[in-house]
Structures are given as structure tokens and as C-alpha cells.
Amino acid sequence: MAATQKWAMYIDGYNFYYAIKKRPDITPIHLAWCDFGALASEIIRSRGSLTRIKYFTAPVGDLGHDGGEEGSERGRQRKWLRAVRTISDLEVVLGFYKWEPAAPDQRQRHRTEKETDVNIAIALVLDAAKEFYERAILVTGDSDQMPAVRAASAEFARHIEVWLPPGQPKRRWSEEFDANRFVTIHSITPVMLERARLPDSIRHPGGTIEAPKMWRGGFA
């Protein structure tokens, strides 16, 4: 395998974060403070060079109060997006949230993330068509991305490594792509995320970014 192979990384931010948040028994929330460049380097090792990282998410809406960057989900995400943009070669691609009416048996409205799935699929396939990568890392457990993986691998002979966030089952993905020599399925481990954490304090030209208290190393 040529050491000069071009790699790209695509991250489903919502899927990654909530996979960690839902399983505090195996992934303390501080593991979400992730240096995706470092994670990609651990995955790629000597197999080539990373040319781009695309991180897909949507800005969370106001949940009725703004407790600042420590006390509200919105504030913590603002701080996180500043931090993730310090990672080399990383581009943030934003969708949006839409508020849905409350169901008859519920009191509160709920929000639905829009465009992120489509944005990921378009980027994976278009970047393959434009020869921006030969091998891709796709961080998601969302099976809605299976058609895009099939298209990028079948139409453009691109190798896709799907890396599932911790705790997400491999079975459906493995069954779908077991016979596809261009697609392999892997699981991100908590140990990998510990090694790939961003510093709790990030210094950059615009100042210092401090991880929210609940996301700091060692805080479960």
C-alpha cells in the first residue's frame, strides 16, 4: 500500500456526541472533547496522509435560558465549536435544528436536526468524485449513511473505513458490507479517545479556550 495515499475524515458530530453521552458507564463525557486530527493519525498511522477533516453538526437552539458557556447546552456547544476549529485542516459544516410541535401526549416541543445527514452523504460522494481522497474515515453509527458509503465505494472505488462511536453495534454495518472489499467496519474505543483528547486549555491566536467543567479530563 502506497504511503502517499490521500485520506479524508468525515465526522457525524451529533451521532458521535450522543453516543458518548448515552453511555457514561463506558465513555465519560470528557471523552467528547476530542482532537479528531489525533484520532485520525492513530487510525491512519503510516498508511498515508490526512488531507481534510469535515465535522458536521447543527447549532443547538435556545432552550429557554442561557446559562453561559458552562450552564447551557448552547453555550457549551459554542465553546466546543471554537475549540474544534483549532484542529488543523478541519472544516465545520453546519445544518440546523427545527422545532417540531409537541405530540398530544407530551408537554414540550422537540427539536430535529436537519441537513446534517444529507451534508455528510454529499461530501463523502462528491469528494470521492473529485478525487480529494483515496481512503476515507467516516465516524458515525447512523445507518442512513449506508447508501453514501455504497456509492463512494462502488462508483469511485474509494476505500471507506466506517468507525462507529463507542457502544454502537457493528452487526447491521457488518452484514451490509461484509462482501464489499472497499468497506471495513471498526469501533472507536474509549482508550483511543483518551489518547486523542484536546487539551483542557487550548491556546491559539485569539486567546485561550477552556473546556467546560463537565468536559475536563478525569471528570465523568
C-alpha positions as CSV (number, residue, x, y, z in Angstrom):
1,M,0.0,0.0,0.0
2,A,1.4,3.3,-1.0
3,A,2.4,5.6,1.9
4,T,1.2,8.6,-0.2
5,Q,-2.4,7.7,-0.2
6,K,-4.7,10.6,0.4
7,W,-7.1,10.3,3.4
8,A,-10.1,12.4,4.4
9,M,-12.2,12.2,7.6
10,Y,-15.9,12.9,7.9
11,I,-17.5,13.2,11.4
12,D,-21.2,13.0,12.3
13,G,-20.9,15.3,15.3
14,Y,-24.4,14.7,16.7
15,N,-24.1,10.9,16.4
16,F,-20.6,11.0,18.0
17,Y,-21.5,13.2,20.9
18,Y,-24.7,11.5,21.9
19,A,-23.2,8.0,21.6
20,I,-20.7,9.1,24.3
21,K,-23.3,10.9,26.4
22,K,-25.7,8.0,26.4
23,R,-23.1,5.5,27.7
24,P,-21.3,7.2,30.7
25,D,-20.5,3.7,32.0
26,I,-18.0,3.2,29.2
27,T,-17.4,6.7,27.9
28,P,-17.2,9.5,30.4
29,I,-18.4,12.8,28.8
30,H,-14.9,14.3,28.9
31,L,-14.0,12.0,26.0
32,A,-16.2,14.1,23.7
33,W,-13.5,16.8,23.9
34,C,-11.8,15.1,21.0
35,D,-8.9,16.0,18.8
36,F,-10.1,14.5,15.6
37,G,-6.7,15.1,13.9
38,A,-5.0,13.0,16.6
39,L,-7.7,10.3,16.3
40,A,-7.2,10.2,12.5
41,S,-3.5,9.9,12.9
42,E,-3.9,6.9,15.2
43,I,-6.2,5.3,12.6
44,I,-4.0,6.1,9.6
45,R,-0.6,5.6,11.2
46,S,1.9,5.1,8.3
47,R,-0.7,4.3,5.6
48,G,-0.9,7.8,4.0
49,S,-1.6,11.4,4.8
50,L,-4.7,13.2,6.0
51,T,-5.7,16.0,3.6
52,R,-9.0,17.2,5.2
53,I,-11.4,16.8,8.1
54,K,-15.1,17.7,7.8
55,Y,-17.1,18.0,11.0
56,F,-20.9,18.0,10.6
57,T,-23.3,19.4,13.2
58,A,-26.0,21.9,13.8
59,P,-26.1,24.8,16.3
60,V,-28.4,24.0,19.1
61,G,-31.3,26.4,19.7
62,D,-32.1,28.3,22.8
63,L,-33.8,26.0,25.3
64,G,-35.4,28.9,27.1
65,H,-32.4,30.1,29.1
66,D,-28.8,30.9,28.5
67,G,-26.6,29.9,31.5
68,G,-23.5,31.0,29.8
69,E,-20.8,28.7,28.3
70,E,-20.8,26.5,31.4
71,G,-24.5,26.3,32.3
72,S,-26.3,25.8,29.0
73,E,-26.1,23.3,26.2
74,R,-26.0,26.1,23.7
75,G,-23.1,27.8,25.5
76,R,-21.1,24.6,25.8
77,Q,-21.5,23.9,22.1
78,R,-20.3,27.5,21.2
79,K,-17.2,26.8,23.2
80,W,-16.8,23.4,21.6
81,L,-17.1,24.8,18.1
82,R,-14.3,27.3,18.8
83,A,-12.1,24.5,20.1
84,V,-12.7,22.1,17.2
85,R,-11.9,24.8,14.7
86,T,-8.4,24.9,16.1
87,I,-7.7,21.5,14.7
88,S,-5.6,21.6,11.6
89,D,-7.3,21.1,8.2
90,L,-10.7,20.8,9.9
91,E,-13.8,22.4,8.3
92,V,-17.1,22.7,10.3
93,V,-20.2,22.1,8.1
94,L,-23.5,23.3,9.8
95,G,-27.0,22.2,9.3
96,F,-29.8,23.5,11.6
97,Y,-32.4,22.4,14.1
98,K,-36.1,22.6,13.5
99,W,-38.5,22.8,16.4
100,E,-41.4,20.2,16.0
101,P,-44.8,20.6,17.7
102,A,-45.3,18.7,20.9
103,A,-47.1,15.4,20.5
104,P,-50.6,15.2,22.0
105,D,-49.3,13.2,25.0
106,Q,-46.3,15.5,25.5
107,R,-45.9,19.0,27.0
108,Q,-42.8,20.2,25.3
109,R,-41.8,20.6,21.7
110,H,-38.8,18.6,20.4
111,R,-36.1,19.6,18.0
112,T,-35.0,17.7,14.9
113,E,-31.6,18.1,13.3
114,K,-31.9,18.9,9.6
115,E,-29.4,18.7,6.7
116,T,-26.6,17.1,8.6
117,D,-27.2,13.6,7.2
118,V,-27.5,15.0,3.6
119,N,-24.4,17.1,4.0
120,I,-22.3,14.2,5.1
121,A,-23.6,12.0,2.2
122,I,-23.0,14.7,-0.4
123,A,-19.5,15.4,0.9
124,L,-18.5,11.8,1.0
125,V,-19.6,11.1,-2.6
126,L,-18.6,14.4,-4.2
127,D,-15.1,14.4,-2.6
128,A,-14.7,10.8,-3.9
129,A,-15.8,12.0,-7.4
130,K,-13.3,14.9,-7.2
131,E,-10.5,12.6,-6.1
132,F,-10.0,14.5,-2.9
133,Y,-9.3,11.2,-1.2
134,E,-8.4,7.6,-1.9
135,R,-9.4,6.4,1.6
136,A,-11.9,7.9,3.9
137,I,-12.7,7.6,7.7
138,L,-16.4,8.0,8.4
139,V,-17.2,8.5,12.1
140,T,-20.8,7.6,12.6
141,G,-23.2,4.9,13.7
142,D,-26.1,6.2,11.6
143,S,-27.2,3.6,9.1
144,D,-28.7,6.3,7.0
145,Q,-25.2,6.9,5.6
146,M,-25.0,3.4,4.1
147,P,-26.2,4.5,0.6
148,A,-23.5,7.1,0.5
149,V,-20.8,4.6,1.5
150,R,-22.1,2.2,-1.2
151,A,-21.9,5.0,-3.8
152,A,-18.4,6.2,-2.9
153,S,-17.1,2.7,-2.8
154,A,-18.9,1.2,-5.8
155,E,-18.9,4.2,-8.2
156,F,-15.4,5.6,-7.5
157,A,-13.6,2.6,-6.0
158,R,-12.8,4.5,-2.8
159,H,-11.9,2.7,0.4
160,I,-14.2,3.7,3.2
161,E,-13.4,2.9,6.9
162,V,-16.5,3.3,9.0
163,W,-15.6,3.9,12.6
164,L,-18.5,3.5,15.0
165,P,-18.6,5.6,18.2
166,P,-18.2,3.6,21.4
167,G,-21.1,1.4,22.3
168,Q,-22.7,1.4,18.9
169,P,-23.4,-2.0,17.4
170,K,-21.5,-3.3,14.4
171,R,-23.8,-6.0,13.3
172,R,-26.0,-4.1,10.8
173,W,-23.0,-2.4,9.2
174,S,-21.0,-5.7,9.1
175,E,-23.9,-7.6,7.5
176,E,-24.4,-4.8,4.9
177,F,-20.7,-4.6,3.8
178,D,-19.2,-7.9,4.7
179,A,-18.7,-8.8,1.0
180,N,-17.6,-5.3,0.0
181,R,-13.8,-5.2,-0.3
182,F,-13.8,-1.4,-0.3
183,V,-15.5,-1.0,3.0
184,T,-14.4,-2.0,6.5
185,I,-16.2,-1.6,9.8
186,H,-14.4,-0.7,13.0
187,S,-15.2,0.6,16.6
188,I,-13.6,3.6,18.3
189,T,-12.6,2.6,21.8
190,P,-12.6,4.7,24.9
191,V,-8.8,4.2,25.1
192,M,-8.4,5.7,21.6
193,L,-10.5,8.8,22.7
194,E,-8.4,9.2,25.9
195,R,-5.3,9.4,23.8
196,A,-6.9,11.8,21.4
197,R,-8.3,14.4,23.8
198,L,-7.8,18.0,23.1
199,P,-6.0,19.9,26.0
200,D,-8.3,21.3,28.6
201,S,-6.8,24.7,27.9
202,I,-6.2,25.5,24.2
203,R,-4.1,28.4,23.4
204,H,-4.5,30.0,20.0
205,P,-4.1,33.4,18.4
206,G,-7.5,34.5,19.6
207,G,-6.8,33.7,23.2
208,T,-7.4,30.6,25.4
209,I,-10.3,28.2,25.2
210,E,-11.1,26.3,28.4
211,A,-13.0,23.1,28.3
212,P,-16.4,23.3,30.1
213,K,-16.0,21.9,33.6
214,M,-18.1,18.8,32.8
215,W,-15.8,18.0,29.8
216,R,-12.5,18.4,31.6
217,G,-10.2,15.4,31.8
218,G,-11.0,13.0,34.6
219,F,-14.5,14.4,35.2
220,A,-17.0,11.7,34.5
